[in-house]
């Protein structure tokens, strides 16, 4: 385990108790019924988790990125649906406002989100703009002191329950990716609506929907940064968000490993616990090793961010490695559990379905390799 500060251990202990007492008992139900974790979100707000890494003056808890990564990891250890609800709010809902918002925008939008009074959502992906985020087709046209927005976004987390949404829209189609703006808006704005709810393989307790903008009039003072600076704002947001996705995958892997370890000690075959067999021991050893390596990468990226240093490459490495470790570990956990692991009676089957999204969301594994290679070739 990395040498952490006392405050980090305190966060881990607090969130682990909450996760085991409140989140874990409902994890299977949320998955099977595709129910949003309202009660857990409310209690996370009361614990200060919804604004954990943001300054106290903006309604946050004044903690650091490492503390936030630990919190996401601990919640994901028992329920990835609840963890991604937390991560999407903190990193994607609050992040663009904190990073690019004016003081007035922070007071109006960030403070309620960081306090946990409202949820935030983040709208980037479109039907024709996934990995190619610059392919955004949602349009914003300036009309006096407002922007008229038309278009749609897909796969948006928390949007059904969010009061605030940040999103991208093309403001100058002649400039390519340099002609995209970032906006922040109350979801009660006329012309905004939630569309199709996705039927997903995993993370079934989290909210993932289409959102539609139909002649939404957004005041000009709700542009985040310059009207053509949205692409950079959102890319910066995604870089930070990759740390939390890495932490989420890490938490799922840790939970699956713990289930496998416990099961191997009590499951008997050929007159002895299967933990006595070298084949199982090797799987457990590899699981523990890869998880610890992923933890070092995730925490290292978080520490770089907290130190104000460049962390683009490290965030991509953390997200890429942890997500692939999560997929591998959950697969091996099912293998150790045998036929029982393939059934929904145990959580490892759900964990395997849940963690797959970590190799896709906030930049696929292929995109992460491109980012890493680009940074290496630039000498960073």
N, C-alpha and C positions, 0 to 999 in steps of 0.2 A: 504494500500500500504506500502511496506517495505520502511524504511528510506534509501534513496539512496543519493549518492554524486551528487553535481551539474553537474559534467561531465556526469553522467548517464542520468540525465534529458535532458541534451543538446543532447546526442546521440538519446534518444527517440524522442525528438521533430524533429530533423533533419530527422531521418529515417521515422517517421510517415508522415511528409510532402512529402517525396519522394514516399513512398508507396501509399499514397492517390492520389497524382498528376500523377505519372508515372505508377505504377504497377497496381493499382486497375482498371483503365479503360480498360486494356487489359486482365484481368484475365479470363473472360468468353471466349474470343476469343482463348486464348492459350489452354484452356481446350477442346474446341469444335474442334479446328483444329489440336490439338497436335503439336503446334508450340513452338519451343525453344525460351525463352525470351532474344534474342540477345541484344536488345536495353537496357533493364533493367540491364543486366549484364555489359554492357559497362558503364552505368551511375553509377552502384554500384562500379565499379572500380574507376571511377573519384571521388567518395565520400570517397574512402579509405576503403570501407566495405570488399573488398576481402582480405585485410590483417589486419583487425581491431585489433586482439589481439596479433599481432606479433611486436617485437621490430622495432624501426625506422631503425636501422642499417641493418635490413634484408628486408627493403622495406615496413614494416608494418606501422600501425598508432600508435603503442605504447599504445594501450588501454588495458583494462583487459577483463577477461572472462565474467564478469557481463555485460559490455558494448556490447560484442558480443552476449550474450544471448538476450539482449534487442533488438538488431538489427534484429536478426532472428525472434523473437516474433512479432515485428512490421511489417515485410514483410509478415510473415505467416498470420497475421490478415486479409490481403486482398487477398493474393495469395500464397498458399502453394507450388505450382510448382516453383515459383521464389525463395521462401525461401529455399527449399531443394537444389536448384542449388547453392545458396550461402553457405549453411551449408556443403554440400559435398565437395566443394572447400576448404573452410577454415579449417574445422575439419579433413577431410579425405585426401584431396589433399596435404595441407600444413603441417598438423600435424606430420606425420611420419618423414618428413625431418627435421622439427624443433626439434623434440624430440630425434631423433637417428642419424641424419646426421652429417657428418664431416663439418668443416668450409668451405672446398672447395665445398661440395655438397650443403650447404646452399646458398653460393654465386651463384652457377650455376643454381640451381633449385628453391630454396625457394624465392629468391629475385624477380624474374620475376612474380611468382605466387602471392606473397604478394602485389606487386605493381599493380596487376590486368592486367599485360601485357599478361598473358596466363592463361588458366584454368587448374586445376589439377583434377585428378581422382584417385580412390582407388580400387584396384582389390583384393578381398578376396573370395567372394562367388563363389562356383562352383556347378555343377549339383549334386555332391555327397558330398559337403562340405558347408552346410548352418549353422545351429546351431552348428554342429560339424566341426568347422573351422579347427581343426587339421587333418581333413580328406582330406586335399588338395592333388590333384593329378597332378597339373602342376609341371613339373620337370625342374630343372636347373642343367646342367652337366658342370663341370669345364673343359675348354679346353684352356690351356695356360693362357693368361691374359684376357680371356673372359669366360662368362657362356652362354651355349647354352640352350635356354628356349623353351619348347614345352608344350602346354596345352591351356586351355581356362577358362574364368571367365564369370559369368552371373550376370544380374541385376546391371550392373555397371553404376553409375550416372555420367553424363557429358562426358563420354568417346568419344562420336562422335566429341566433340568440344574441348577436352583437348589436350594440347601439351605435358603435363607431366603426367605419371601414375606411382604410386607406387603399387607394387603387391607382393604376396607371391608365392613361389615355393619351392618344396622339394629339398634340397641340399644333404641330407643324409638320405635315406629311412630306415636305420637301427635304427634311433634314435626317431622315432615317431614325436610328436609335437616339440621335441628338434632338429629335423633335417630339419627345415623349415627356409628359408632365406627370407629377405625382400629386394626388389630391386627397384630402381627408373630408369625410362627410358623415353626418348623422344618418343612420339607416331609416329614419322616419321621413327623409326627404321625399317629396312627391315625385313619382316616376321610378323610384327604386323598389324592386321586389325580389323576393327569393323564388327561384324556379325549381328545377328538378332536384330531388334528393337522390344521391348516388347509392346504389346497392353494392356494397363493397365486399371484397374477400376478407378483409380484416379491419381492425380499428372501427368496428361496427357501432361502438358506443359514442364515437365522435361524430360531430355534425359536418358533413361534406356536401355542399350544394352548389348549384348554379346561382349566380346573381345577375340581374338584368337592370340596365339603366335605360329608361325611356324618357327622353327630354328632361333629364334631371338638371335643375338649375343650381349650380354650385357657386357660392360667392367667391369672388376673386381672392379674398383674403384666406381662402382655404386651400390654396396651392402650397405644397410643401417645397420650399426653395424656389428656384427659378422655374417658369412655365415649361422650359425645355430641359430641365435637369432631373426629370423623374427617373430616367433609366439608371443613372448613377446612384440615386437615392435607394432604389430598390435592389440594385446589385450589392450595395453596401449592407443593406438589411439582410439579404440572403447569406452573405458571408458570415455575419454574426449568428444567423439562425442555424448555420451548419454545425456550430458547436452544440446547440441544444438537440439537434437531430442525432448527432453522435452520442450525446448523453442518453437520449431516449433509447437508441439501439443498445447501448451499453447496459442500461437498466434491464431491458428485456433479456439480454444474454445472461446477466447475473441471476435473474430469477429462474430462468430455464436451467442453468447450471446447478443452482441450489436444489431444485426439484430432482434433477438427475442424481446428484450426490446422495441425497436422502433416500431416494428409491433404491439405489444400488446397494445401500447398506442393509436394507430390510428384505429385498426381493431374494428369495432363495431358489436356486436351481442346482441339481446334482448334489443336494445335501449341504449347500453352503451359500452364503450371500454372493450375489453376482459381482460385488465389489472385490472379491478375492481373485477374479479372473483378470488376467493381464490385458485382454482385449478391452475390457471395460475400464480398467485402470488407465490405459493409454488414452482413451477418449476423454476421461475426466481430467487427466494431466494437460492434454492439449486445450481443452475448454478453459481451464483455469489460466493457462499461459496466455492464450489469445485475449481473454477478457482483461487480464492485467495490462497487456500491451495496449489494448484499445483505451483503457482508462488513462494510461500515461499520455497518449496522444490527445485525448479529449481535454484533460486537465491542463496539459501544456498549452494548448491553443487558448484556453480560457485565461490562463495566467499571462500569456502574451497580451491578450486584449486588455486585461486589468492593468498591465504595466504601460499601456499606451503604445505598444510596439506593433509593427506590421505582423499580421497573422493570417493573411489570405491563404497561403499555401498550407499552413498548419491546420486551419479550419477544414479545408478540403480533405487533407489527409485523415483528420479525425473522423469526419463524417463518412468518408469512403471506407476506411478500415473498420470502424465500429459497426457500420451497417452490414458489411459482408461477414464480419465475425458474428454478429447477431443472427444472421441467416444460417450460418454454419453451426453455431452452438445450439440453436433451437432444433435443427435437424438431428444433431447427435443426441440431444436430450430425448427426442422421440424414439430414436434407435435404442437407447438404453432402457426406456420404458417398454419397448416392444409393442405388442398389440394394444396394450392399455394406453400407450402414448398417442396412438392414432385416433383414439376415441375422445369425445368431448367431456368425459367424466373428469379428466385431468386438464390443468391449464396449459400444458406444453403445446398442445395442438393449436390452441388459440394464439399462443405466443408466436408460433411459427408463421401463422397467417398475418399476425399484426406486424411483425418486424420487416416483412418484405417491402412495405411502403418506404422504409428508411433508405432503400437502395434506389428509390425513384424520386421522392419528394425533395424539394429545395435543391434540385440539380441531381440528375441521375449519376450513377457510378461512372458512366462514360464521360459526362461533363466534368466530374471531379478530376478525372485523370487528365483531361484537357487543361483544366485550371492549374493543376500541379505542374504539368509539363511546361506550361507557359511561364509560370513563376520561376521554375528552374532555369529555363533558357534566358530569362531576363536577369538572372543572377541574384534573385531574391531568396 
